[in-house]
Each structure stands twice: as structure tokens, then as C-alpha cells.
Amino acid sequence: MKILLLVPFALSALFMAPALRAAEAEVGKPAPNFTLPGGDGKMHELAASKGKIVVLEWTNPDCPFVKKFYEKGDMPKLQKDALSKGVVWYRINSGKPGKQGHQTAQQIAAYDKSHNVAATASLIDADSKVALAYGAKTTPHMYVINAEGVLVYAGGIDDKPSPKQEDIAGAKNYVTQALEEIAAGKPVSHPTSKSYGCGVKY
């Protein structure tokens, strides 16, 4: 009898498990706030950027899809252009210690210097809590948050899911498009897309 009573309970707990998980960020709703340490030795809080457009870029230095955008400086160019227009750009490394691509603050600082990273800051999400809050699944996985703090884009950086650097030129960059539309006072016409790249190393 004890076994028969325990089985239904175990099954109900199993089916309830997904409902107990934290809800992931959704386009059209306020972006989850976070505070993370950066490679610059400072703490960075998303809420401090309220009133500005923010781009979040999930990254992994060992991922070929990430290398594609840093080999010839394409991502730093995007970052520099965005920052010149008042955008805040955070790179986030959510690889856990011991996992591929994990970086300490010192390693991030060295990487940023050697790769001419122009982002506002490169952040460390070592326990992956921010990645889980946003549902970040790949590197790169991109998010755009408007000046009101609402998530207006989530997905891939462009429409060419390839690790080849030569494919960047002919791709439609969804992040650039979203930033241009926001600046023009227009709604983001392509608010979501399927991200591509290496899996985030939870």
C-alpha cells in the first residue's frame, strides 16, 4: 500500500517540477535586473542603465561562433558604433568554473585588451543565474532592452547560423536592425529569432 501511495505523489511532483522553475525573460516585458562583477573590477547593475538602450551579448571565448565575430573585429565594431550612440553593451560569460570558456576577471580583462573589445563591460555570471533568468542558451545569444527597461529583442545576432567569418557580410544583423528601429521611434520589427552557436556551459 505504501508503494501505491508514493507512486502517484512522485508522479505529481514530477509533473509539477517545470512550474516551479523561475520564469525566463519575455520580449515585451521588463528585463530581469541583475548585478554582476566585471573584468574591470567593478560591479555592474542593469537597473543603473535605466533610460538607456542596453545590449546583452552572451559569450564564450572558446566557441567558434564567438570567434567568428572577433577574428577580424566585427563584434568590437558593432559595440563601438552602439556605444557612440549612447547604448550600454554588456558581454556576459556564464560558463561555470571548470567548464569550457570560463574566465576569471583577470582573464576577461586580458581577453578584452587583446581582442579590442569595445563593450561597456564584460561580466562574470559564474553561477549562471543571469543566463537562466534570461533563458540564454547559446554563445552568442543577444538581447536588446529599450530605455524603459523592456526587453524588445531576443535571439540570434543575425540570420546566418554559421561559424564562418565570411558569412557575416551577407547576413541581416538583427541587433543592428533593432537598435536602428528604436532610434527611429519604431517598434522592433523582428523581436525574436532562434539563437545559434555553442551551448551556454551551465
C-alpha positions in Angstrom: 0.0 0.0 0.0 2.8 2.4 0.8 4.3 1.9 -2.6 1.0 2.6 -4.3 0.6 5.8 -2.3 4.1 7.0 -3.0 3.9 6.5 -6.8 1.1 9.0 -7.5 2.8 11.5 -5.3 6.1 11.1 -7.1 4.4 11.4 -10.5 2.6 14.6 -9.4 5.8 16.1 -8.2 7.5 15.3 -11.5 4.8 17.0 -13.5 4.8 20.0 -11.2 8.6 20.5 -11.4 8.6 22.7 -14.6 6.0 25.0 -13.0 8.4 25.5 -10.0 11.2 26.8 -12.2 11.9 30.5 -12.5 10.2 32.1 -15.5 12.5 33.2 -18.2 12.6 36.8 -19.6 10.0 37.5 -22.2 10.0 40.0 -25.0 7.6 42.8 -24.3 8.1 42.6 -20.5 10.5 44.2 -18.2 14.0 42.7 -18.4 15.1 41.0 -15.2 17.5 43.1 -13.2 21.0 41.7 -12.2 24.2 42.8 -10.6 27.4 41.1 -11.8 31.2 41.7 -11.4 33.1 42.8 -14.4 36.6 42.2 -15.7 37.2 45.8 -14.9 36.9 45.0 -11.2 33.6 46.9 -10.8 30.1 45.7 -10.1 27.5 46.4 -12.8 23.8 46.6 -12.2 21.4 46.6 -15.1 18.9 48.9 -13.3 21.7 51.6 -13.3 21.3 51.9 -17.1 17.6 52.7 -16.9 16.9 55.4 -19.5 19.4 53.9 -21.9 19.2 51.2 -24.5 21.1 48.1 -23.4 22.5 45.2 -25.4 23.4 41.9 -23.7 25.8 39.6 -25.5 26.3 36.1 -24.1 29.9 35.0 -24.9 32.4 32.2 -24.6 36.0 32.9 -25.9 36.5 29.2 -26.9 33.3 29.0 -29.0 33.9 29.1 -32.8 30.7 31.0 -33.3 32.0 33.7 -31.0 35.5 33.6 -32.6 33.8 34.3 -35.9 32.7 37.8 -34.7 36.1 38.6 -33.0 38.6 37.2 -35.5 38.5 40.4 -37.6 36.9 42.8 -35.2 33.3 42.6 -36.4 31.8 42.4 -32.9 34.0 45.2 -31.4 32.9 47.4 -34.4 29.3 46.8 -33.5 30.0 47.6 -29.9 31.9 50.8 -30.7 29.2 52.0 -33.0 26.5 51.3 -30.4 28.3 53.0 -27.6 28.9 56.1 -29.8 25.1 56.4 -29.9 24.6 56.1 -26.1 23.9 52.4 -25.9 25.2 50.3 -23.0 26.7 47.0 -24.1 27.3 44.1 -21.7 29.2 40.9 -22.6 28.2 38.1 -20.2 30.2 34.9 -19.7 28.0 32.3 -17.9 30.4 29.4 -18.1 30.8 27.8 -14.7 34.3 27.2 -13.2 35.8 24.1 -14.8 33.6 24.4 -17.9 34.8 25.4 -21.4 35.3 29.2 -21.8 35.1 30.1 -18.1 37.1 33.2 -17.4 38.3 34.9 -14.2 38.2 38.7 -14.0 41.9 38.8 -14.9 41.4 36.5 -17.9 38.5 38.6 -19.1 40.5 41.8 -18.8 43.3 40.3 -20.8 40.9 38.9 -23.5 39.2 42.3 -23.8 42.5 44.0 -24.4 43.9 41.5 -26.9 40.6 41.4 -28.9 39.9 45.2 -28.8 36.6 44.6 -27.0 34.6 47.9 -27.0 31.7 46.8 -24.8 30.8 48.8 -21.7 31.9 45.9 -19.6 32.5 42.1 -19.8 30.6 40.4 -16.9 31.1 37.2 -15.0 28.0 35.1 -14.3 29.8 32.1 -12.8 26.7 30.6 -11.2 24.7 31.1 -14.4 21.8 32.7 -12.6 21.5 35.6 -15.1 21.7 33.2 -18.0 18.9 31.1 -16.5 16.8 34.2 -15.8 17.1 35.3 -19.5 16.9 31.8 -21.0 20.3 32.3 -22.7 21.1 29.1 -24.5 23.9 29.8 -26.9 27.0 31.9 -27.4 26.4 34.4 -28.8 22.8 34.9 -27.6 21.7 38.5 -28.0 19.2 40.7 -26.1 18.1 44.3 -26.6 16.5 46.3 -23.8 14.9 49.6 -24.5 15.2 52.8 -22.5 12.1 51.9 -20.4 13.8 48.6 -19.3 11.6 46.4 -21.5 13.1 43.5 -23.4 12.4 44.2 -27.1 14.7 41.6 -28.9 15.9 38.2 -28.0 17.6 35.7 -30.3 20.5 35.2 -32.7 22.8 38.1 -33.8 21.9 37.5 -37.4 20.2 35.2 -39.9 23.3 33.2 -40.9 23.8 30.4 -38.4 27.3 29.7 -39.5 30.7 29.7 -37.7 32.3 31.1 -40.9 33.6 34.7 -40.7 33.0 35.3 -44.4 29.2 34.8 -43.8 28.9 38.0 -41.7 28.9 40.4 -44.7 25.8 39.0 -46.3 23.8 38.4 -43.1 21.0 40.5 -41.7 22.1 41.7 -38.3 19.0 41.6 -36.0 20.7 43.6 -33.3 21.7 46.4 -35.6 18.2 46.4 -37.0 16.6 46.6 -33.6 18.9 49.5 -32.5 18.1 51.4 -35.6 14.4 51.0 -35.3 14.4 52.0 -31.7 16.4 55.1 -32.5 13.9 56.0 -35.2 11.0 55.6 -32.8 9.7 52.5 -34.5 8.7 49.1 -32.9 11.2 46.4 -33.4 10.0 44.5 -36.5 11.8 41.3 -35.7 11.6 40.9 -31.9 12.6 37.3 -31.7 14.7 34.8 -33.6 16.3 31.4 -33.0 19.8 31.9 -31.4 22.7 29.8 -32.7 26.2 29.0 -31.5 27.7 26.9 -28.7 25.6 25.9 -25.8 26.0 28.0 -22.6 28.1 25.9 -20.2 25.9 25.7 -17.2 
